[in-house]
Amino acid sequence: MLRLTLDSNGSSGPAIRAEGRLVGEWATLLEAECARLLNQAPSIELNLAEVTDVDASGIAVLRRLRILPVVLVRCSPILLGLLTEDGRA
């Protein structure tokens, strides 16, 4: 299960705090919620500090979100490494 909490007080606009497992259909839900918010704001902040598990679909969604004006914050070094292609930033 993935819990998404909207906070309108991010450093550069709205922020989403994700908690739980970023897997399968939950990853799709996160992507849809970010797309919805990006229709209303120029950028959003995505706090990943409480994400406990990420599968291949979660990694793919986070890679796509990084291309958009979505700023990943409090992302673990391990997860950040998985998001970079061939271990490069």
N, C-alpha and C positions, 0 to 999 in steps of 0.2 A: 504494500500500500504506500502511496505517496500523498503527503499532505502539502498543499500549497497555501501560503498565507500572503496576502497582498498588504504591502506597507507603502503608503504614499509618500514616505519621507526618506527615500533613498538619496544618496549623495548627488545624483544627477537626474532625479525624477522618480517614477514609481519603482518599487522593489518587490521581488517575490522571494520568499524564504521557502525552500524546499526541504522537507523532512521525510526520511524513510527511504524506500527502494525506488530507484529510477530504472525501472525495467519494463519491457513490453508495452502494454497499453498505457501505463503510467507515464512513460517517456513521451508517447504521442499526446497525452493530455497536457504535459508541460509545454510542448511545442505549440499546441493550439492556444494555450493561455498566453504565452509570450507573443504570439502573432496578434492576438486580440488586443493586448496592451500596446503593442507597437503601432496599431491603428489610431491610438489615442495619445501617444507620447513619442517624442523623437528617439528616446533610448530607455532602456530599463536595466536594472541591476538584479542579478540572480545570485542569491546567497545559497551556497551549497554546503555549508558547514555541517548540517545535520543529515546529509545524505549518507546512508549506511551501505548501500549496495548499488552497483551500476552494471548493467549487462551491455551487450553489443549494440542493442537498439538505443539505450541511454547514451552511450558514447557517440553514436551517429547523430542523435538529436543535439547533444551539446556541441559537437563540431559544427553543425549547421547554424546553431544559435550564435556561435562566436563570430561568424561571418556577418551577422546582422548587428545592429547597434544594441547588443546584449552584453553587458559587462558581467563576467563571472567573478564573484567575490567569495573569499573564505573557502577556496577550492583546495583540497589537499594536494600536496606535491605528487602523490601517486596518481591521483585522478588527472592532474594537469599533465603529467607525463603520458598518460593514455590518450589525451586529446591532441597531442602533438604528433605529427607524422614523422615516423622513424626516429622519435625521441628528440626532434628539433623543434624549437619554438617558432 
